Amino acid sequence: MSISQAMMSGVSGLMANSTAVSRISYNIANSDTYGFRRSFAQMLTAGSGVPSGMQEGSGVRAEVTHENGKEGTLLATGNATNLAISGNGFFAVTRGVDAGKTSEEMDHYLTRAGDFQPDSEGYLRNSAGYYLSGFPYDETGSLGVVDRNQYSGLQSVRIADMSVAGNPTSKMTLAGNLPSQESGLATPGDPFVSSIEYFTPLGAAERLQFSWQPSSTANEWTLAVSDSKGNTYGELTASFNDSGPLAGTPKSFSGVSSTATAPAAFSFDTATGQATITVNNGTTPQVISVDMGAPNSFGGLSQFSGAYVPLVGNADGTQSGTLARAEISAEGTVFGIFDNGMRRALFQIPLATVANPNGLITSDNSTFLVGEDSGSFTLAEAGTGATGEITGGAIESSNVDIAQELTELIQKQRAFSSNAKIITTADEMLDETVRLKR
């Protein structure tokens, strides 16, 4: 190697170590950046460029390498919409909301920065301004056909201004105890009244009222059914067994009469103890079956001595509701919790995986783009195969180790100084060579 080549080797060393120091500085500056992935300069020998077999080392060059597959520490935040990934995968995000645009018209990025919070319109957005994308569930709780090898089908995740339609009540069961000592009195007392809530086809909550009037005949009661608006439906007489193994159970039902005004109606099956009530609350009236318990059987109404146990009714159906809050599972399913008690799947947040995470193209704000070196992506369901899981209420910190970076900074500083010494030594040798002519 000539003196000039030695000098150029020193220059290449200065340039390579300057690149390494710049990466270290970049890492340290982003040591507190959520989801940041460190990079470093790997030193490689630089050839002289002469034909093969005659090559001679001419210096060093720095090749920047990324550590995108190395995880950072998870930091608990308590915010349900903050998300962190344990294992492989990246969130799919966009610069803006996809309202009115197809998925192909949006610029999609990958990130591990999961500090998502609802914006003024309820869209989940991180502090860098990127919106979280997910596959939406339909009203039946199905994702439908999903192509997980392209961004088509993704939508910006929104958790605001949502409502669910109620399910109308069609069945109701009654259980409770009538005090036997109140029947058979010469002057019976006031009726015992209970009301049971049911839901209309429009999701409104209404109530049916059941009034039990004790009779002067022992173990006999008259039931009158009405609603909270004063509409009456019908009456019947219920007799109860007073002895034997079936004591306290309904003995028989009789005297069924309807007081409903059409199209409302009331009927009762004395063999099964089931009433059918037709409520006039729409173009098509709502029909509700009320099971009070079959004669000579336990499990429904009863008549025993003691206190009156108000009727407990289990009615199916739900009231319409609005979104109260959201929950996110480890599999990435966003559940909406509504104020009527319903819990419904809204979105599935996929995790994008690639064959070579370190080959992703680094973009701004801790985001990445799929490139030739990374391989194609798959939008996998979290927790399946080699894909990581999602942790709600947490954020992933940078994967930078400050101690490691400072140690490498010292090493690169020493290497830079040594390469500078090569240049000054080569300069002195050249000066000495020039003086040989004197």
VOGU-3710 file (C-alpha; in Angstrom, 3 decimals, decimal comma):
1> msisqammsg> 0,000/0,000/0,000  1,356/3,398/-0,948  1,477/6,398/1,366  -1,405/8,025/-0,518  -3,457/4,845/-0,195  -2,740/4,817/3,526  -3,978/8,394/3,735  -7,153/7,510/1,830  -7,737/4,561/4,152  -7,575/6,973/7,066
11> vsglmansta> -10,035/9,285/5,316  -12,452/6,375/4,761  -12,091/5,506/8,450  -12,998/9,074/9,418  -16,058/9,010/7,177  -17,189/5,565/8,355  -16,829/6,416/12,030  -18,560/9,752/11,489  -21,506/7,795/10,080  -21,407/5,484/13,105
21> vsrisynian> -21,407/8,454/15,508  -24,345/10,006/13,657  -26,367/6,780/14,116  -25,459/6,639/17,790  -26,533/10,255/18,194  -29,801/9,456/16,399  -30,421/6,528/18,733  -29,695/8,504/21,892  -31,895/11,391/20,750  -34,798/8,941/20,274
31> sdtygfrrsf> -34,222/6,861/23,382  -37,569/8,097/24,792  -39,509/7,929/21,515  -42,377/5,422/21,648  -41,903/2,504/19,257  -38,513/3,746/17,996  -36,155/1,152/16,481  -32,413/1,682/16,782  -29,988/1,495/13,883  -26,214/1,228/13,847
41> aqmltagsgv> -23,321/1,430/11,401  -21,679/-1,893/10,630  -18,070/-1,581/9,376  -17,224/-3,366/6,113  -13,933/-3,578/4,243  -13,789/-1,413/1,108  -11,968/-2,907/-1,913  -9,630/-1,042/-4,243  -11,772/-1,619/-7,329  -9,015/-3,376/-9,291
51> psgmqegsgv> -9,717/-6,647/-11,160  -10,388/-9,755/-9,088  -7,265/-11,500/-7,890  -5,400/-8,203/-7,667  -7,650/-6,517/-5,108  -6,053/-4,789/-2,207  -7,889/-3,345/0,765  -8,271/0,390/0,466  -10,243/1,323/3,566  -13,544/0,854/5,322
61> raevthengk> -17,151/1,807/4,717  -20,156/1,974/7,028  -23,315/0,023/6,232  -26,351/1,154/8,275  -28,249/-1,774/9,820  -31,598/-1,633/11,620  -32,846/-3,556/14,633  -36,541/-3,488/13,848  -37,154/-6,950/15,249  -35,833/-6,171/18,722
71> egtllatgna> -38,571/-5,331/21,234  -38,675/-2,399/23,606  -39,955/-2,383/27,180  -43,723/-2,231/27,721  -44,850/0,724/29,824  -48,266/0,539/31,513  -50,425/3,629/30,986  -53,906/2,593/32,119  -55,388/4,078/28,927  -57,424/1,323/27,251
81> tnlaisgngf> -56,721/2,613/23,724  -52,942/2,678/24,192  -51,609/-0,477/22,541  -48,315/-2,341/22,676  -47,157/-5,421/20,770  -45,513/-8,364/22,520  -43,679/-10,250/19,781  -43,639/-9,866/16,019  -45,741/-7,437/14,045  -46,516/-3,807/13,311
91> favtrgvdag> -49,660/-1,706/13,403  -51,006/-0,573/10,024  -51,587/3,193/10,061  -52,414/6,014/7,650  -51,670/9,731/7,598  -55,355/10,625/7,436  -58,828/9,196/7,924  -60,066/7,055/5,035  -63,553/8,599/4,958  -64,675/8,801/1,341
101> ktseemdhyl> -61,538/7,107/0,049  -60,749/3,563/-0,934  -57,995/1,724/0,880  -55,840/1,809/-2,259  -55,954/5,624/-2,245  -54,502/5,824/1,240  -50,804/5,805/2,091  -50,285/2,986/4,559  -47,354/2,748/6,965  -46,228/0,316/9,636
111> tragdfqpds> -45,371/1,344/13,182  -44,856/0,085/16,717  -45,834/3,449/18,247  -49,160/2,506/19,823  -49,990/5,588/21,894  -53,417/5,758/20,262  -56,171/7,967/21,627  -59,543/9,037/20,192  -59,466/12,360/18,370  -62,387/14,805/18,307
121> egylrnsagy> -64,304/12,472/15,967  -63,456/9,248/17,802  -60,765/7,963/15,422  -57,776/6,324/17,118  -54,662/8,392/16,363  -51,167/8,329/17,870  -49,139/11,374/18,927  -47,410/11,482/15,520  -50,800/11,972/13,861  -51,155/8,516/12,265
131> ylsgfpydet> -54,544/6,772/12,310  -54,912/3,119/13,288  -56,420/0,782/10,667  -58,459/-2,367/11,200  -60,924/-4,744/9,554  -64,526/-3,810/10,460  -67,064/-6,350/11,739  -70,551/-6,200/10,277  -73,806/-6,133/12,243  -73,764/-9,942/12,537
141> gslgvvdrnq> -70,272/-9,987/14,047  -68,595/-11,313/10,897  -65,484/-10,022/9,135  -66,583/-11,473/5,827  -63,960/-12,306/3,204  -60,647/-10,638/4,158  -57,562/-10,460/1,926  -54,688/-10,312/4,390  -52,004/-9,711/1,764  -53,117/-6,209/0,822
151> ysglqsvria> -54,506/-3,133/2,551  -57,859/-3,454/0,809  -60,660/-3,764/3,346  -58,944/-1,811/6,114  -60,759/1,127/7,695  -59,732/3,768/10,211  -60,719/2,517/13,674  -63,435/4,730/15,173  -65,017/4,335/18,617  -67,547/7,163/18,892
161> dmsvagnpts> -71,116/8,040/17,931  -72,139/4,413/17,584  -75,415/2,811/18,569  -76,996/-0,624/18,464  -80,605/-1,461/17,801  -82,496/-3,187/20,549  -83,936/-6,696/20,316  -87,683/-6,874/21,052  -88,866/-9,098/23,875  -90,635/-12,261/22,809
171> kmtlagnlps> -90,402/-14,445/25,920  -90,769/-13,803/29,626  -90,760/-16,114/32,656  -92,241/-15,303/36,072  -91,289/-16,641/39,478  -92,251/-15,509/42,976  -94,233/-16,400/46,070  -97,756/-15,383/47,038  -98,412/-15,449/50,834  -100,979/-18,199/51,477
181> qesglatpgd> -102,220/-16,571/54,712  -103,577/-13,628/52,698  -106,088/-15,814/50,832  -109,353/-17,193/52,317  -110,036/-14,098/54,445  -113,601/-12,827/54,758  -112,356/-9,413/53,715  -109,339/-9,873/51,455  -106,626/-7,212/51,524  -105,124/-5,134/48,745
191> pfvssieyft> -103,597/-6,827/45,680  -99,901/-7,589/45,419  -98,426/-5,846/42,393  -95,196/-6,426/40,457  -94,058/-5,083/37,105  -91,636/-6,641/34,628  -89,634/-4,697/32,050  -89,787/-5,634/28,382  -88,352/-4,066/25,195  -90,263/-2,881/22,133
201> plgaaerlqf> -89,129/-3,360/18,509  -87,851/0,240/18,571  -85,636/-0,500/21,572  -87,754/1,331/24,140  -88,159/-0,077/27,648  -91,776/-0,636/28,776  -93,343/-2,564/31,663  -96,095/-5,136/32,103  -97,907/-5,070/35,427  -99,178/-8,181/37,219
211> swqpsstane> -101,724/-7,582/40,003  -102,533/-10,547/42,293  -105,760/-10,075/44,252  -106,301/-12,624/47,084  -109,735/-14,266/47,073  -112,042/-15,030/49,989  -111,581/-18,641/48,892  -108,479/-20,210/50,404  -105,494/-20,710/48,061  -107,168/-18,829/45,216
221> wtlavsdskg> -105,981/-15,630/43,517  -107,166/-13,426/40,651  -104,496/-12,135/38,280  -105,019/-8,950/36,259  -102,496/-8,008/33,565  -102,035/-4,397/32,413  -99,263/-2,025/31,363  -97,800/1,215/32,718  -100,038/3,259/30,381  -103,233/1,886/31,923
231> ntygeltasf> -104,096/-0,545/29,128  -105,599/-3,792/30,434  -105,034/-7,160/28,773  -106,811/-9,887/30,675  -107,640/-11,736/33,877  -107,574/-15,289/35,184  -107,985/-17,261/38,411  -105,095/-19,288/39,842  -105,597/-21,999/42,472  -102,726/-23,546/44,445
241> ndsgplagtp> -102,212/-26,948/46,080  -102,381/-26,790/49,883  -101,104/-30,267/50,793  -99,125/-33,251/49,627  -95,762/-33,309/47,837  -96,968/-30,591/45,420  -98,067/-28,191/48,134  -97,458/-24,588/47,105  -97,478/-25,272/43,340  -100,213/-24,038/40,974
251> ksfsgvssta> -103,156/-26,457/41,015  -105,110/-25,052/38,113  -105,828/-21,962/36,074  -109,366/-20,960/35,134  -111,659/-18,072/34,374  -109,494/-16,690/31,590  -110,922/-13,519/30,042  -109,466/-10,913/27,713  -110,001/-7,204/28,388  -107,645/-6,049/25,625
261> tapaafsfdt> -108,728/-3,688/22,888  -107,915/-5,022/19,434  -105,410/-5,345/17,894  -104,055/-5,922/21,423  -104,981/-9,384/22,748  -104,668/-11,755/25,686  -104,888/-15,525/25,850  -103,834/-18,185/28,325  -103,063/-21,881/28,005  -104,358/-23,431/31,254
271> atgqatitvn> -102,482/-26,679/30,562  -99,037/-25,096/30,329  -99,474/-21,977/32,442  -98,349/-19,768/29,578  -99,971/-16,471/28,673  -99,746/-14,837/25,259  -99,931/-11,040/25,326  -100,220/-9,010/22,140  -99,113/-5,391/22,610  -100,428/-2,772/20,173
281> ngttpqvisv> -97,182/-0,817/19,697  -96,634/-0,791/15,929  -97,963/-1,683/12,507  -97,263/-5,280/13,469  -98,206/-5,735/17,158  -95,594/-7,260/19,447  -96,360/-10,749/20,796  -94,916/-11,791/24,165  -95,282/-15,218/25,766  -95,263/-15,213/29,569
291> dmgapnsfgg> -94,468/-18,528/31,305  -95,880/-18,672/34,845  -95,255/-22,371/35,449  -97,335/-25,404/34,536  -99,898/-26,775/37,017  -98,505/-29,198/39,614  -94,886/-28,250/38,933  -92,232/-26,258/40,729  -90,095/-23,556/39,175  -92,668/-20,876/38,439
301> lsqfsgayvp> -95,204/-19,279/40,733  -95,640/-20,617/44,259  -97,912/-20,015/47,272  -96,411/-20,630/50,676  -96,990/-19,090/54,029  -94,755/-16,161/54,776  -93,770/-12,930/53,062  -94,735/-11,895/49,592  -91,802/-12,397/47,240  -92,210/-9,926/44,370
311> lvgnadgtqs> -92,331/-11,542/40,978  -88,982/-11,870/39,266  -89,204/-11,852/35,517  -86,549/-12,867/33,052  -87,361/-11,212/29,742  -85,297/-11,660/26,621  -84,485/-8,772/24,298  -82,418/-5,651/24,826  -82,906/-1,933/24,787  -81,241/0,170/22,086
321> gtlaraeisa> -77,950/1,599/23,306  -75,112/3,978/22,557  -71,409/3,294/22,831  -70,091/3,898/26,344  -66,491/2,650/26,064  -64,222/0,274/24,176  -62,143/-2,760/25,132  -59,345/-4,316/23,071  -58,426/-7,984/23,437  -54,993/-9,602/23,087
331> egtvfgifdn> -56,126/-10,852/19,656  -56,756/-7,266/18,550  -60,546/-7,328/18,629  -62,048/-3,941/19,490  -65,230/-4,507/21,494  -67,802/-1,778/21,960  -69,460/-1,717/25,384  -72,889/-0,086/25,092  -74,969/1,522/27,819  -77,643/-1,178/27,446
341> gmrralfqip> -75,139/-3,830/28,524  -74,434/-5,192/25,031  -70,867/-6,047/24,033  -70,209/-6,122/20,289  -67,101/-6,645/18,152  -66,390/-3,518/16,099  -62,940/-3,968/14,522  -60,115/-6,467/14,305  -56,722/-4,779/14,503  -54,318/-6,900/12,406
351> latvanpngl> -50,568/-6,993/12,864  -48,461/-6,686/9,725  -45,617/-9,201/9,578  -42,780/-9,443/7,036  -40,058/-12,024/6,477  -37,245/-9,558/7,233  -38,277/-6,731/9,592  -34,767/-5,265/9,426  -35,265/-4,749/5,700  -38,171/-2,336/6,134
361> itsdnstflv> -37,648/1,180/4,804  -37,431/3,692/7,649  -39,767/6,667/7,322  -40,613/9,631/9,556  -42,249/9,465/12,979  -41,214/5,896/13,843  -42,953/4,481/10,767  -41,789/2,024/8,119  -42,582/1,110/4,540  -42,464/-2,337/2,976
371> gedsgsftla> -39,475/-2,668/0,641  -37,730/-5,219/-1,528  -35,426/-6,307/1,297  -38,262/-6,790/3,804  -40,391/-9,052/1,647  -44,157/-8,817/1,262  -46,444/-8,284/4,255  -49,288/-10,271/5,794  -51,997/-8,666/7,939  -52,267/-11,487/10,461
381> eagtgatgei> -54,565/-11,826/13,433  -52,684/-11,081/16,643  -51,725/-14,148/18,654  -51,775/-16,553/15,721  -48,690/-18,362/14,448  -45,525/-16,305/14,934  -47,500/-13,062/15,261  -47,290/-11,256/18,591  -50,125/-10,319/20,924  -51,587/-6,898/21,643
391> tggaiessnv> -51,491/-5,491/25,160  -54,046/-2,808/25,910  -53,319/-0,009/28,340  -49,585/-0,033/27,563  -47,043/1,560/25,234  -43,826/0,085/23,874  -40,767/2,193/24,561  -37,731/2,622/22,320  -35,449/-0,413/22,012  -32,381/1,802/22,549
401> diaqelteli> -30,044/0,860/25,424  -28,366/4,090/26,555  -25,462/2,246/28,215  -24,752/0,347/24,995  -24,914/3,520/22,903  -22,552/5,461/25,177  -20,081/2,567/25,190  -20,122/2,442/21,405  -19,755/6,222/21,284  -16,476/5,930/23,188
411> qkqrafssna> -15,284/3,181/20,834  -16,118/5,166/17,710  -14,464/8,258/19,134  -11,253/6,301/19,706  -11,470/4,793/16,220  -11,978/8,248/14,719  -8,910/9,573/16,563  -6,831/6,605/15,393  -7,823/7,187/11,762  -6,964/10,854/12,132
421> kiittademl> -3,533/9,753/13,364  -3,100/7,699/10,165  -3,608/10,848/8,077  -1,148/12,939/10,111  1,450/10,141/9,987  1,042/9,724/6,220  1,382/13,490/5,859  4,664/13,436/7,783  5,926/10,559/5,600  5,102/12,468/2,426
431> detvrlkr> 6,864/15,546/3,793  9,908/13,441/4,607  9,862/11,991/1,096  9,845/15,471/-0,445  12,870/16,454/1,626  14,903/13,558/0,152  15,653/15,759/-2,917  17,313/18,426/-0,823
//
